[in-house]
């Protein structure tokens, strides 16, 4: 699905390459946190991790600007927009149907919405396995 759809087209920064070299070890327990300063390439790393995991991905961004940054980096660094065959959505109602979801303002979701999103993700993940 995503693995074949796009590839990073630039050389990796040294620390990104080091991180990605050990990526499988980092996600062995299904938990991963990337902490780095602004401008260090976290979004690009996120896109590459998404590509390597090759499963439907829900990106929750705190602002529209950050949400748009994910899409911009994908088209700048991985694939030309005109050649992109990955269906993208900014609509949480399409959660079960598309490989890449870009949702903003997640911090404003009520607790019950979080539970519903989490349960939907778990259900969808189990169906795909």
C-alpha positions as CSV (number, residue, x, y, z in Angstrom):
1,X,0.0,0.0,0.0
2,X,2.1,2.9,1.3
3,X,5.5,1.3,0.9
4,X,5.2,1.1,-2.9
5,X,3.4,4.5,-3.2
6,X,6.3,6.8,-2.3
7,X,10.0,6.9,-1.3
8,X,12.1,9.6,0.3
9,X,14.0,11.4,-2.5
10,X,16.7,13.2,-0.6
11,X,19.6,12.0,1.5
12,X,18.8,11.5,5.2
13,X,20.5,13.7,7.8
14,X,23.0,11.7,9.9
15,X,20.8,11.5,13.0
16,X,17.7,10.6,10.9
17,X,19.7,7.8,9.2
18,X,20.9,6.5,12.5
19,X,17.4,6.5,13.9
20,X,15.9,4.8,10.9
21,X,18.7,2.1,10.9
22,X,17.4,0.9,14.2
23,X,13.7,1.6,13.5
24,X,12.5,-2.0,13.8
25,X,14.1,-2.1,17.3
26,X,12.5,1.1,18.3
27,X,9.0,-0.1,17.5
28,X,9.4,-3.6,18.8
29,X,7.1,-2.9,21.7
30,X,4.6,-0.9,19.6
31,X,5.5,2.4,21.3
32,X,7.6,5.2,19.9
33,X,8.2,8.8,20.8
34,X,10.3,11.1,18.8
35,X,11.4,14.3,20.6
36,X,13.5,16.8,18.6
37,X,13.6,20.6,18.2
38,X,11.6,22.5,15.5
39,X,13.0,22.1,12.0
40,X,14.9,18.9,12.8
41,X,12.8,16.7,10.4
42,X,10.2,15.0,12.7
43,X,7.5,15.3,10.0
44,X,9.7,13.7,7.4
45,X,10.7,11.0,9.9
46,X,7.0,10.4,10.6
47,X,6.2,10.0,7.0
48,X,9.1,7.5,6.6
49,X,7.9,5.6,9.7
50,X,4.4,5.5,8.2
51,X,5.8,4.2,4.9
52,X,7.9,1.5,6.7
53,X,5.0,0.3,8.9
54,X,2.8,0.2,5.8
55,X,-0.5,0.4,7.6
56,X,-3.3,2.9,7.7
57,X,-2.1,5.9,9.6
58,X,-4.0,8.6,11.6
59,X,-2.0,11.8,12.1
60,X,-3.4,14.0,14.8
61,X,-2.0,17.5,14.6
62,X,-2.6,20.4,17.0
63,X,-3.1,23.0,14.4
64,X,-4.1,23.3,10.7
65,X,-0.6,24.5,10.0
66,X,1.0,21.4,11.3
67,X,-1.6,19.2,9.6
68,X,-0.9,20.9,6.3
69,X,2.8,20.5,6.9
70,X,2.5,16.7,6.8
71,X,0.9,16.9,3.3
72,X,3.4,19.5,2.1
73,X,6.4,17.4,3.2
74,X,4.9,14.3,1.6
75,X,4.7,16.1,-1.7
76,X,8.0,17.9,-1.3
77,X,10.1,15.0,-0.1
78,X,8.4,11.7,-1.2
79,X,6.2,12.0,-4.3
80,X,5.0,14.6,-6.7
81,X,1.4,15.6,-6.0
82,X,0.3,14.8,-9.6
83,X,1.7,11.2,-9.3
84,X,0.3,10.5,-5.8
85,X,-2.1,7.5,-5.7
86,X,-2.6,7.6,-2.0
87,X,-6.1,8.7,-1.0
88,X,-5.8,11.4,1.7
89,X,-8.5,12.6,3.9
90,X,-9.0,15.4,6.4
91,X,-12.4,14.0,7.4
92,X,-12.4,11.9,10.5
93,X,-15.6,10.2,9.2
94,X,-13.5,8.4,6.6
95,X,-11.4,6.8,9.3
96,X,-12.0,3.2,8.2
97,X,-11.4,3.7,4.5
98,X,-8.3,5.6,3.7
99,X,-4.6,4.9,4.3
100,X,-3.7,8.4,5.4
101,X,-5.8,10.6,7.7
102,X,-4.7,14.1,8.5
103,X,-6.8,15.6,11.3
104,X,-6.3,18.8,13.1
105,X,-7.4,20.3,16.5
106,X,-7.4,17.0,18.3
107,X,-6.7,18.7,21.6
108,X,-10.3,20.1,21.5
109,X,-11.9,16.7,21.2
110,X,-14.0,15.8,24.2
111,X,-12.8,12.7,26.2
112,X,-15.7,10.6,24.8
113,X,-14.6,11.4,21.2
114,X,-11.1,10.2,22.0
115,X,-12.4,6.9,23.2
116,X,-14.5,6.5,20.1
117,X,-11.5,7.3,17.9
118,X,-9.3,4.9,19.8
119,X,-11.9,2.1,19.6
120,X,-12.4,2.7,15.9
121,X,-8.7,2.5,15.3
122,X,-8.4,-0.8,17.3
123,X,-11.4,-2.3,15.5
124,X,-10.0,-1.3,12.1
125,X,-6.5,-2.6,13.0
126,X,-7.9,-6.0,14.0
127,X,-10.0,-6.2,10.8
128,X,-6.9,-5.6,8.6
129,X,-4.7,-8.2,10.4
